[in-house]
Amino acid sequence: MIDFLSGYFSLIELVLINACLAYSQYLVMRAGVFSLAAAGLASLGAYTAALLVMKAGVPGEFALLAAGCMGLLAGGLLSIPLAQLRGVFQAIATLAFVQIILSLALYAEPLTGGAMGLNNVPHLAGIGTIAVVTGFVVFMAYALSRTGIGMAFDTIRQDETVALSLGMSVAYYQRLAFLLSGFVAGIAGGLMALHNYSLVPEDFGFPLLVSVLTFVVLGGRNSILGPLAGALVLTLLPEIARPLADYRKFVYGFLMILVIVYWPQGILDTLLLNWRHRRARRLAAAAPDKRQGEAV
Protein backbone atom coordinates (compact mmCIF):
# COMPACT_ATOMS: atom_id res chain seq x y z
CA MET A 1 0.00 0.00 0.00
CA ILE A 2 2.84 2.37 0.93
CA ASP A 3 4.62 1.55 -2.33
CA PHE A 4 1.43 2.33 -4.26
CA LEU A 5 0.96 5.68 -2.51
CA SER A 6 4.63 6.62 -2.87
CA GLY A 7 4.10 7.02 -6.60
CA TYR A 8 1.59 9.79 -5.87
CA PHE A 9 3.58 11.59 -3.17
CA SER A 10 4.78 14.32 -5.54
CA LEU A 11 1.20 15.01 -6.62
CA ILE A 12 -0.01 15.08 -3.01
CA GLU A 13 2.79 17.49 -2.13
CA LEU A 14 1.76 19.79 -4.99
CA VAL A 15 -1.88 19.73 -3.82
CA LEU A 16 -0.87 20.67 -0.28
CA ILE A 17 1.45 23.50 -1.38
CA ASN A 18 -1.29 24.88 -3.62
CA ALA A 19 -3.68 24.64 -0.68
CA CYS A 20 -1.36 26.80 1.44
CA LEU A 21 -1.28 29.41 -1.32
CA ALA A 22 -5.07 29.23 -1.55
CA TYR A 23 -5.47 29.84 2.19
CA SER A 24 -3.32 32.93 1.89
CA GLN A 25 -5.81 34.29 -0.65
CA TYR A 26 -8.76 33.03 1.41
CA LEU A 27 -7.74 34.97 4.52
CA VAL A 28 -7.80 38.39 2.85
CA MET A 29 -10.95 37.64 0.85
CA ARG A 30 -12.72 36.61 4.05
CA ALA A 31 -12.08 40.11 5.41
CA GLY A 32 -13.54 41.71 2.29
CA VAL A 33 -10.17 42.61 0.76
CA PHE A 34 -9.76 42.12 -2.97
CA SER A 35 -6.03 41.44 -2.84
CA LEU A 36 -3.96 39.73 -5.54
CA ALA A 37 -0.70 39.94 -3.60
CA ALA A 38 -0.36 36.25 -2.65
CA ALA A 39 2.03 35.48 -5.54
CA GLY A 40 4.33 38.38 -4.65
CA LEU A 41 4.33 37.52 -0.94
CA ALA A 42 5.07 33.88 -1.79
CA SER A 43 7.98 35.03 -3.97
CA LEU A 44 9.53 36.92 -1.05
CA GLY A 45 9.14 33.89 1.20
CA ALA A 46 10.59 31.55 -1.42
CA TYR A 47 13.74 33.59 -2.01
CA THR A 48 14.18 34.17 1.72
CA ALA A 49 14.07 30.44 2.48
CA ALA A 50 16.28 29.48 -0.47
CA LEU A 51 18.96 32.08 0.27
CA LEU A 52 19.06 31.24 3.98
CA VAL A 53 19.51 27.55 3.23
CA MET A 54 22.02 27.98 0.39
CA LYS A 55 24.10 30.90 1.70
CA ALA A 56 23.86 30.55 5.48
CA GLY A 57 23.19 26.83 5.92
CA VAL A 58 20.07 27.49 8.01
CA PRO A 59 17.97 24.36 8.77
CA GLY A 60 14.83 23.98 6.71
CA GLU A 61 12.43 24.51 9.62
CA PHE A 62 14.00 27.86 10.55
CA ALA A 63 14.15 28.87 6.89
CA LEU A 64 10.41 28.26 6.58
CA LEU A 65 9.76 30.30 9.72
CA ALA A 66 11.90 33.12 8.34
CA ALA A 67 10.00 32.92 5.05
CA GLY A 68 6.73 33.30 6.94
CA CYS A 69 8.10 36.27 8.88
CA MET A 70 9.24 37.91 5.65
CA GLY A 71 5.74 37.49 4.23
CA LEU A 72 4.30 38.83 7.48
CA LEU A 73 6.51 41.92 7.32
CA ALA A 74 5.74 42.55 3.66
CA GLY A 75 2.02 42.04 4.25
CA GLY A 76 2.11 44.50 7.14
CA LEU A 77 3.88 47.16 5.09
CA LEU A 78 1.57 46.58 2.15
CA SER A 79 -1.52 46.86 4.34
CA ILE A 80 -0.75 50.45 5.39
CA PRO A 81 -1.65 52.08 2.05
CA LEU A 82 -4.04 49.35 0.88
CA ALA A 83 -6.30 49.63 3.93
CA GLN A 84 -7.34 53.01 2.55
CA LEU A 85 -8.41 51.53 -0.81
CA ARG A 86 -11.46 49.49 -1.73
CA GLY A 87 -12.53 47.00 -4.39
CA VAL A 88 -10.86 47.13 -7.77
CA PHE A 89 -8.35 49.73 -6.54
CA GLN A 90 -7.01 47.18 -4.06
CA ALA A 91 -6.71 44.61 -6.84
CA ILE A 92 -4.79 47.00 -9.11
CA ALA A 93 -2.46 48.10 -6.30
CA THR A 94 -1.65 44.53 -5.25
CA LEU A 95 -1.13 43.53 -8.89
CA ALA A 96 1.40 46.36 -9.16
CA PHE A 97 3.06 45.02 -5.98
CA VAL A 98 3.46 41.60 -7.60
CA GLN A 99 5.05 43.17 -10.68
CA ILE A 100 7.48 45.14 -8.51
CA ILE A 101 8.56 42.00 -6.64
CA LEU A 102 9.03 40.11 -9.92
CA SER A 103 11.12 42.96 -11.31
CA LEU A 104 13.31 42.98 -8.21
CA ALA A 105 13.79 39.21 -8.46
CA LEU A 106 14.67 39.57 -12.13
CA TYR A 107 17.14 42.45 -11.87
CA ALA A 108 18.76 41.76 -8.49
CA GLU A 109 20.93 39.17 -10.20
CA PRO A 110 23.77 38.99 -7.62
CA LEU A 111 21.25 37.96 -4.98
CA THR A 112 18.46 36.14 -6.79
CA GLY A 113 20.25 34.79 -9.86
CA GLY A 114 18.20 36.99 -12.17
CA ALA A 115 16.34 35.31 -15.00
CA MET A 116 18.29 32.08 -14.42
CA GLY A 117 17.07 31.96 -10.83
CA LEU A 118 18.51 29.83 -8.06
CA ASN A 119 19.41 26.24 -8.84
CA ASN A 120 20.35 23.25 -6.70
CA VAL A 121 18.24 24.43 -3.78
CA PRO A 122 18.40 21.68 -1.13
CA HIS A 123 15.30 19.51 -1.05
CA LEU A 124 14.36 19.95 2.62
CA ALA A 125 10.55 19.95 2.36
CA GLY A 126 9.21 16.44 1.90
CA ILE A 127 5.67 15.21 2.22
CA GLY A 128 5.87 15.06 6.02
CA THR A 129 6.94 18.68 6.41
CA ILE A 130 4.44 19.89 3.81
CA ALA A 131 1.58 17.94 5.43
CA VAL A 132 2.39 19.34 8.89
CA VAL A 133 2.58 22.91 7.60
CA THR A 134 -0.68 22.55 5.65
CA GLY A 135 -2.39 21.05 8.68
CA PHE A 136 -1.21 24.01 10.76
CA VAL A 137 -2.54 26.48 8.17
CA VAL A 138 -5.95 24.75 8.01
CA PHE A 139 -6.14 24.65 11.81
CA MET A 140 -5.22 28.34 12.01
CA ALA A 141 -8.00 29.21 9.55
CA TYR A 142 -10.46 27.07 11.54
CA ALA A 143 -9.43 28.53 14.90
CA LEU A 144 -9.65 32.05 13.50
CA SER A 145 -13.22 31.41 12.32
CA ARG A 146 -14.24 30.48 15.88
CA THR A 147 -13.02 33.75 17.38
CA GLY A 148 -14.30 37.30 17.38
CA ILE A 149 -11.75 38.13 14.69
CA GLY A 150 -13.31 35.65 12.29
CA MET A 151 -16.79 37.02 12.99
CA ALA A 152 -15.50 40.56 12.42
CA PHE A 153 -14.00 39.43 9.10
CA ASP A 154 -17.36 37.97 8.07
CA THR A 155 -19.24 41.12 9.05
CA ILE A 156 -16.87 43.38 7.11
CA ARG A 157 -17.05 41.13 4.04
CA GLN A 158 -20.85 41.03 4.06
CA ASP A 159 -21.51 44.71 4.76
CA GLU A 160 -18.78 47.19 5.64
CA THR A 161 -21.34 49.86 6.56
CA VAL A 162 -22.89 47.58 9.18
CA ALA A 163 -19.42 46.81 10.56
CA LEU A 164 -18.70 50.53 10.93
CA SER A 165 -22.05 51.08 12.63
CA LEU A 166 -21.13 48.37 15.16
CA GLY A 167 -17.96 50.24 16.04
CA MET A 168 -15.55 47.90 14.23
CA SER A 169 -12.30 49.31 12.89
CA VAL A 170 -12.38 48.11 9.31
CA ALA A 171 -8.83 49.31 8.63
CA TYR A 172 -7.51 47.40 11.67
CA TYR A 173 -9.11 44.10 10.71
CA GLN A 174 -8.07 44.41 7.08
CA ARG A 175 -4.48 45.08 8.15
CA LEU A 176 -4.67 41.99 10.34
CA ALA A 177 -5.93 39.99 7.35
CA PHE A 178 -2.96 41.20 5.30
CA LEU A 179 -0.56 40.16 8.06
CA LEU A 180 -2.01 36.65 8.32
CA SER A 181 -2.16 36.29 4.55
CA GLY A 182 1.45 37.40 4.20
CA PHE A 183 2.60 34.91 6.83
CA VAL A 184 0.84 31.99 5.14
CA ALA A 185 1.98 33.07 1.65
CA GLY A 186 5.58 33.39 2.86
CA ILE A 187 5.52 29.86 4.28
CA ALA A 188 3.94 28.53 1.08
CA GLY A 189 6.68 30.20 -0.95
CA GLY A 190 9.29 28.69 1.34
CA LEU A 191 7.78 25.24 0.78
CA MET A 192 7.95 25.80 -2.99
CA ALA A 193 11.62 26.77 -2.77
CA LEU A 194 12.65 23.85 -0.57
CA HIS A 195 10.63 21.37 -2.60
CA ASN A 196 11.27 22.27 -6.24
CA TYR A 197 15.12 22.28 -6.25
CA SER A 198 15.11 25.51 -8.30
CA LEU A 199 13.57 28.95 -8.23
CA VAL A 200 12.93 31.41 -11.07
CA PRO A 201 10.93 34.67 -11.12
CA GLU A 202 8.43 33.22 -13.63
CA ASP A 203 7.24 30.77 -10.97
CA PHE A 204 5.44 33.67 -9.28
CA GLY A 205 4.02 35.49 -12.28
CA PHE A 206 0.51 36.05 -13.54
CA PRO A 207 -0.30 32.33 -14.04
CA LEU A 208 0.27 31.63 -10.34
CA LEU A 209 -1.82 34.67 -9.41
CA VAL A 210 -4.73 33.37 -11.52
CA SER A 211 -4.35 29.84 -10.16
CA VAL A 212 -4.43 30.94 -6.52
CA LEU A 213 -7.52 33.06 -7.09
CA THR A 214 -9.19 30.19 -8.94
CA PHE A 215 -8.51 27.75 -6.09
CA VAL A 216 -10.52 29.90 -3.69
CA VAL A 217 -13.33 30.90 -6.06
CA LEU A 218 -13.82 27.34 -7.28
CA GLY A 219 -13.63 25.65 -3.88
CA GLY A 220 -15.57 28.19 -1.86
CA ARG A 221 -14.84 31.45 -0.10
CA ASN A 222 -16.78 30.83 3.12
CA SER A 223 -16.17 27.26 4.28
CA ILE A 224 -12.85 26.38 5.88
CA LEU A 225 -12.19 23.46 3.51
CA GLY A 226 -13.16 25.40 0.38
CA PRO A 227 -9.60 26.44 -0.59
CA LEU A 228 -8.36 22.89 0.00
CA ALA A 229 -11.13 21.50 -2.21
CA GLY A 230 -10.34 24.00 -4.97
CA ALA A 231 -6.62 23.20 -4.85
CA LEU A 232 -7.38 19.48 -4.93
CA VAL A 233 -9.71 19.70 -7.95
CA LEU A 234 -7.56 22.02 -10.04
CA THR A 235 -4.29 20.25 -9.25
CA LEU A 236 -5.65 16.80 -10.03
CA LEU A 237 -7.57 17.86 -13.13
CA PRO A 238 -4.54 17.99 -15.49
CA GLU A 239 -3.44 14.60 -14.18
CA ILE A 240 -6.85 13.05 -14.72
CA ALA A 241 -7.25 14.57 -18.17
CA ARG A 242 -3.73 14.41 -19.56
CA PRO A 243 -4.66 15.85 -23.00
CA LEU A 244 -5.77 19.04 -21.23
CA ALA A 245 -2.48 19.52 -19.38
CA ASP A 246 -1.17 21.96 -22.01
CA TYR A 247 -4.38 23.98 -21.76
CA ARG A 248 -4.46 24.20 -17.98
CA LYS A 249 -4.91 27.99 -17.83
CA PHE A 250 -7.72 27.85 -20.39
CA VAL A 251 -9.44 25.17 -18.31
CA TYR A 252 -8.99 27.27 -15.15
CA GLY A 253 -10.61 30.28 -16.82
CA PHE A 254 -13.45 28.20 -18.24
CA LEU A 255 -14.14 26.63 -14.83
CA MET A 256 -14.14 30.05 -13.19
CA ILE A 257 -16.81 31.24 -15.64
CA LEU A 258 -18.93 28.15 -14.96
CA VAL A 259 -18.59 28.50 -11.20
CA ILE A 260 -19.39 32.22 -11.20
CA VAL A 261 -22.48 31.65 -13.35
CA TYR A 262 -23.87 28.41 -11.88
CA TRP A 263 -22.18 28.04 -8.45
CA PRO A 264 -21.35 31.56 -7.32
CA GLN A 265 -20.64 30.32 -3.79
CA GLY A 266 -18.06 27.78 -4.99
CA ILE A 267 -18.34 24.01 -5.25
CA LEU A 268 -18.03 23.11 -1.56
CA ASP A 269 -20.05 26.06 -0.28
CA THR A 270 -22.84 25.30 -2.77
CA LEU A 271 -22.94 21.63 -1.74
CA LEU A 272 -23.08 22.58 1.94
CA LEU A 273 -25.80 25.15 1.30
CA ASN A 274 -27.91 22.64 -0.65
CA TRP A 275 -27.48 20.06 2.09
CA ARG A 276 -28.63 22.55 4.75
CA HIS A 277 -31.66 23.50 2.66
CA ARG A 278 -32.64 19.83 2.19
CA ARG A 279 -32.17 19.19 5.90
CA ALA A 280 -34.30 22.22 6.79
CA ARG A 281 -37.06 21.02 4.44
CA ARG A 282 -37.01 17.54 5.98
CA LEU A 283 -37.26 19.00 9.47
CA ALA A 284 -40.08 21.31 8.39
CA ALA A 285 -41.96 18.39 6.80
CA ALA A 286 -41.51 16.25 9.92
CA ALA A 287 -42.74 18.99 12.28
CA PRO A 288 -46.49 18.77 11.33
CA ASP A 289 -46.44 14.98 11.69
CA LYS A 290 -44.91 15.34 15.14
CA ARG A 291 -47.52 17.89 16.19
CA GLN A 292 -50.35 15.66 14.95
CA GLY A 293 -48.98 12.74 16.92
CA GLU A 294 -48.81 14.82 20.09
CA ALA A 295 -52.41 16.04 19.57
CA VAL A 296 -53.68 12.47 19.27
C-alpha positions as CSV (number, residue, x, y, z in Angstrom):
1,M,0.0,0.0,0.0
2,I,2.8,2.4,0.9
3,D,4.6,1.6,-2.3
4,F,1.4,2.3,-4.3
5,L,1.0,5.7,-2.5
6,S,4.6,6.6,-2.9
7,G,4.1,7.0,-6.6
8,Y,1.6,9.8,-5.9
9,F,3.6,11.6,-3.2
10,S,4.8,14.3,-5.5
11,L,1.2,15.0,-6.6
12,I,0.0,15.1,-3.0
13,E,2.8,17.5,-2.1
14,L,1.8,19.8,-5.0
15,V,-1.9,19.7,-3.8
16,L,-0.9,20.7,-0.3
17,I,1.4,23.5,-1.4
18,N,-1.3,24.9,-3.6
19,A,-3.7,24.6,-0.7
20,C,-1.4,26.8,1.4
21,L,-1.3,29.4,-1.3
22,A,-5.1,29.2,-1.5
23,Y,-5.5,29.8,2.2
24,S,-3.3,32.9,1.9
25,Q,-5.8,34.3,-0.6
26,Y,-8.8,33.0,1.4
27,L,-7.7,35.0,4.5
28,V,-7.8,38.4,2.8
29,M,-10.9,37.6,0.9
30,R,-12.7,36.6,4.1
31,A,-12.1,40.1,5.4
32,G,-13.5,41.7,2.3
33,V,-10.2,42.6,0.8
34,F,-9.8,42.1,-3.0
35,S,-6.0,41.4,-2.8
36,L,-4.0,39.7,-5.5
37,A,-0.7,39.9,-3.6
38,A,-0.4,36.3,-2.7
39,A,2.0,35.5,-5.5
40,G,4.3,38.4,-4.7
41,L,4.3,37.5,-0.9
42,A,5.1,33.9,-1.8
43,S,8.0,35.0,-4.0
44,L,9.5,36.9,-1.1
45,G,9.1,33.9,1.2
46,A,10.6,31.6,-1.4
47,Y,13.7,33.6,-2.0
48,T,14.2,34.2,1.7
49,A,14.1,30.4,2.5
50,A,16.3,29.5,-0.5
51,L,19.0,32.1,0.3
52,L,19.1,31.2,4.0
53,V,19.5,27.5,3.2
54,M,22.0,28.0,0.4
55,K,24.1,30.9,1.7
56,A,23.9,30.6,5.5
57,G,23.2,26.8,5.9
58,V,20.1,27.5,8.0
59,P,18.0,24.4,8.8
60,G,14.8,24.0,6.7
61,E,12.4,24.5,9.6
62,F,14.0,27.9,10.5
63,A,14.2,28.9,6.9
64,L,10.4,28.3,6.6
65,L,9.8,30.3,9.7
66,A,11.9,33.1,8.3
67,A,10.0,32.9,5.1
68,G,6.7,33.3,6.9
69,C,8.1,36.3,8.9
70,M,9.2,37.9,5.6
71,G,5.7,37.5,4.2
72,L,4.3,38.8,7.5
73,L,6.5,41.9,7.3
74,A,5.7,42.5,3.7
75,G,2.0,42.0,4.2
76,G,2.1,44.5,7.1
77,L,3.9,47.2,5.1
78,L,1.6,46.6,2.2
79,S,-1.5,46.9,4.3
80,I,-0.7,50.5,5.4
81,P,-1.7,52.1,2.1
82,L,-4.0,49.3,0.9
83,A,-6.3,49.6,3.9
84,Q,-7.3,53.0,2.5
85,L,-8.4,51.5,-0.8
86,R,-11.5,49.5,-1.7
87,G,-12.5,47.0,-4.4
88,V,-10.9,47.1,-7.8
89,F,-8.3,49.7,-6.5
90,Q,-7.0,47.2,-4.1
91,A,-6.7,44.6,-6.8
92,I,-4.8,47.0,-9.1
93,A,-2.5,48.1,-6.3
94,T,-1.6,44.5,-5.3
95,L,-1.1,43.5,-8.9
96,A,1.4,46.4,-9.2
97,F,3.1,45.0,-6.0
98,V,3.5,41.6,-7.6
99,Q,5.0,43.2,-10.7
100,I,7.5,45.1,-8.5
101,I,8.6,42.0,-6.6
102,L,9.0,40.1,-9.9
103,S,11.1,43.0,-11.3
104,L,13.3,43.0,-8.2
105,A,13.8,39.2,-8.5
106,L,14.7,39.6,-12.1
107,Y,17.1,42.5,-11.9
108,A,18.8,41.8,-8.5
109,E,20.9,39.2,-10.2
110,P,23.8,39.0,-7.6
111,L,21.2,38.0,-5.0
112,T,18.5,36.1,-6.8
113,G,20.3,34.8,-9.9
114,G,18.2,37.0,-12.2
115,A,16.3,35.3,-15.0
116,M,18.3,32.1,-14.4
117,G,17.1,32.0,-10.8
118,L,18.5,29.8,-8.1
119,N,19.4,26.2,-8.8
120,N,20.3,23.2,-6.7
121,V,18.2,24.4,-3.8
122,P,18.4,21.7,-1.1
123,H,15.3,19.5,-1.0
124,L,14.4,20.0,2.6
125,A,10.5,20.0,2.4
126,G,9.2,16.4,1.9
127,I,5.7,15.2,2.2
128,G,5.9,15.1,6.0
129,T,6.9,18.7,6.4
130,I,4.4,19.9,3.8
131,A,1.6,17.9,5.4
132,V,2.4,19.3,8.9
133,V,2.6,22.9,7.6
134,T,-0.7,22.5,5.6
135,G,-2.4,21.0,8.7
136,F,-1.2,24.0,10.8
137,V,-2.5,26.5,8.2
138,V,-5.9,24.8,8.0
139,F,-6.1,24.6,11.8
140,M,-5.2,28.3,12.0
141,A,-8.0,29.2,9.6
142,Y,-10.5,27.1,11.5
143,A,-9.4,28.5,14.9
144,L,-9.7,32.0,13.5
145,S,-13.2,31.4,12.3
146,R,-14.2,30.5,15.9
147,T,-13.0,33.8,17.4
148,G,-14.3,37.3,17.4
149,I,-11.7,38.1,14.7
150,G,-13.3,35.7,12.3
151,M,-16.8,37.0,13.0
152,A,-15.5,40.6,12.4
153,F,-14.0,39.4,9.1
154,D,-17.4,38.0,8.1
155,T,-19.2,41.1,9.0
156,I,-16.9,43.4,7.1
157,R,-17.1,41.1,4.0
158,Q,-20.9,41.0,4.1
159,D,-21.5,44.7,4.8
160,E,-18.8,47.2,5.6
161,T,-21.3,49.9,6.6
162,V,-22.9,47.6,9.2
163,A,-19.4,46.8,10.6
164,L,-18.7,50.5,10.9
165,S,-22.1,51.1,12.6
166,L,-21.1,48.4,15.2
167,G,-18.0,50.2,16.0
168,M,-15.6,47.9,14.2
169,S,-12.3,49.3,12.9
170,V,-12.4,48.1,9.3
171,A,-8.8,49.3,8.6
172,Y,-7.5,47.4,11.7
173,Y,-9.1,44.1,10.7
174,Q,-8.1,44.4,7.1
175,R,-4.5,45.1,8.1
176,L,-4.7,42.0,10.3
177,A,-5.9,40.0,7.4
178,F,-3.0,41.2,5.3
179,L,-0.6,40.2,8.1
180,L,-2.0,36.7,8.3
181,S,-2.2,36.3,4.5
182,G,1.5,37.4,4.2
183,F,2.6,34.9,6.8
184,V,0.8,32.0,5.1
185,A,2.0,33.1,1.6
186,G,5.6,33.4,2.9
187,I,5.5,29.9,4.3
188,A,3.9,28.5,1.1
189,G,6.7,30.2,-1.0
190,G,9.3,28.7,1.3
191,L,7.8,25.2,0.8
192,M,7.9,25.8,-3.0
193,A,11.6,26.8,-2.8
194,L,12.7,23.8,-0.6
195,H,10.6,21.4,-2.6
196,N,11.3,22.3,-6.2
197,Y,15.1,22.3,-6.3
198,S,15.1,25.5,-8.3
199,L,13.6,29.0,-8.2
200,V,12.9,31.4,-11.1
201,P,10.9,34.7,-11.1
202,E,8.4,33.2,-13.6
203,D,7.2,30.8,-11.0
204,F,5.4,33.7,-9.3
205,G,4.0,35.5,-12.3
206,F,0.5,36.1,-13.5
207,P,-0.3,32.3,-14.0
208,L,0.3,31.6,-10.3
209,L,-1.8,34.7,-9.4
210,V,-4.7,33.4,-11.5
211,S,-4.3,29.8,-10.2
212,V,-4.4,30.9,-6.5
213,L,-7.5,33.1,-7.1
214,T,-9.2,30.2,-8.9
215,F,-8.5,27.7,-6.1
216,V,-10.5,29.9,-3.7
217,V,-13.3,30.9,-6.1
218,L,-13.8,27.3,-7.3
219,G,-13.6,25.6,-3.9
220,G,-15.6,28.2,-1.9
221,R,-14.8,31.5,-0.1
222,N,-16.8,30.8,3.1
223,S,-16.2,27.3,4.3
224,I,-12.8,26.4,5.9
225,L,-12.2,23.5,3.5
226,G,-13.2,25.4,0.4
227,P,-9.6,26.4,-0.6
228,L,-8.4,22.9,0.0
229,A,-11.1,21.5,-2.2
230,G,-10.3,24.0,-5.0
231,A,-6.6,23.2,-4.8
232,L,-7.4,19.5,-4.9
233,V,-9.7,19.7,-7.9
234,L,-7.6,22.0,-10.0
235,T,-4.3,20.3,-9.3
236,L,-5.6,16.8,-10.0
237,L,-7.6,17.9,-13.1
238,P,-4.5,18.0,-15.5
239,E,-3.4,14.6,-14.2
240,I,-6.9,13.0,-14.7
241,A,-7.3,14.6,-18.2
242,R,-3.7,14.4,-19.6
243,P,-4.7,15.8,-23.0
244,L,-5.8,19.0,-21.2
245,A,-2.5,19.5,-19.4
246,D,-1.2,22.0,-22.0
247,Y,-4.4,24.0,-21.8
248,R,-4.5,24.2,-18.0
249,K,-4.9,28.0,-17.8
250,F,-7.7,27.8,-20.4
251,V,-9.4,25.2,-18.3
252,Y,-9.0,27.3,-15.1
253,G,-10.6,30.3,-16.8
254,F,-13.4,28.2,-18.2
255,L,-14.1,26.6,-14.8
256,M,-14.1,30.1,-13.2
257,I,-16.8,31.2,-15.6
258,L,-18.9,28.2,-15.0
259,V,-18.6,28.5,-11.2
260,I,-19.4,32.2,-11.2
261,V,-22.5,31.7,-13.4
262,Y,-23.9,28.4,-11.9
263,W,-22.2,28.0,-8.5
264,P,-21.4,31.6,-7.3
265,Q,-20.6,30.3,-3.8
266,G,-18.1,27.8,-5.0
267,I,-18.3,24.0,-5.2
268,L,-18.0,23.1,-1.6
269,D,-20.0,26.1,-0.3
270,T,-22.8,25.3,-2.8
271,L,-22.9,21.6,-1.7
272,L,-23.1,22.6,1.9
273,L,-25.8,25.1,1.3
274,N,-27.9,22.6,-0.7
275,W,-27.5,20.1,2.1
276,R,-28.6,22.5,4.7
277,H,-31.7,23.5,2.7
278,R,-32.6,19.8,2.2
279,R,-32.2,19.2,5.9
280,A,-34.3,22.2,6.8
281,R,-37.1,21.0,4.4
282,R,-37.0,17.5,6.0
283,L,-37.3,19.0,9.5
284,A,-40.1,21.3,8.4
285,A,-42.0,18.4,6.8
286,A,-41.5,16.3,9.9
287,A,-42.7,19.0,12.3
288,P,-46.5,18.8,11.3
289,D,-46.4,15.0,11.7
290,K,-44.9,15.3,15.1
291,R,-47.5,17.9,16.2
292,Q,-50.4,15.7,14.9
293,G,-49.0,12.7,16.9
294,E,-48.8,14.8,20.1
295,A,-52.4,16.0,19.6
296,V,-53.7,12.5,19.3
